[in-house]
Amino acid sequence: MHAQAEERALMTAIASGDARALERLFARTETRVFRFLMRIVRNEAIAEELLNEVFLTVWKNAHRYEGRSEPVTWMLSIAHNKAISAMRKRTELSGLTDEVTSGLVAEDDTPDIAAQKQDKAAKIKACIAELSAEHRTVLDLVYYQEQSVAEVAEVLNIPEATVKTRMFYARKKLSELLLARGIDRGWP
């Protein structure tokens, strides 16, 4: 059975009160939802708490899932709303997680190349941190969560044209920030 079809079947089972279906859905999607939350709230404890709230909401509201989008898109929308609410309550913001730039060094890289890549990754991370929250969120959904423009629009509850506009300006601003730091697009 295709992954999305399985997740839709799990949603149907959850809506009818099947706790094991919720456990299976959690096992399939928790990492993805958690990473999405981390990129927004930038605090592991808060992201864990919000992750629990997301799945509690899924449990309580599975009967409201209409199937117009994939289950993970629906869950990311719930996660986004909960994260934004949490951010409104927070007054201090911390730095981006290291997972954004993890895994950039290949095993066969020389120590010099590895150091160059790590330095470049740190600069890219700093540039991403300078983007507005709206731009960071759109970039995260498209590049890290691999959501389509339509799915991003649904998650953020904004028109597709707005998603495209935010992507355009996010990429433009990121490119300007990278260029100002002397970073080209190639590796290392």
Secondary structure by P-SEA (a helix, b strand, c coil): ccaaaaaaaaaaaaaaccaaaaaaaaaacaaaaaaaaaaacccaaaaaaaaaaaaaaaaaccccccccccaaaaaaaaaaaaaaaaaaacccccccccccccccccccccaaaaaaaaaaaaaaaaaaaaccaaaaaaaaacccccccaaaaaaaacccaaaaaaaaaaaaaaaaaaaaaaccccccc
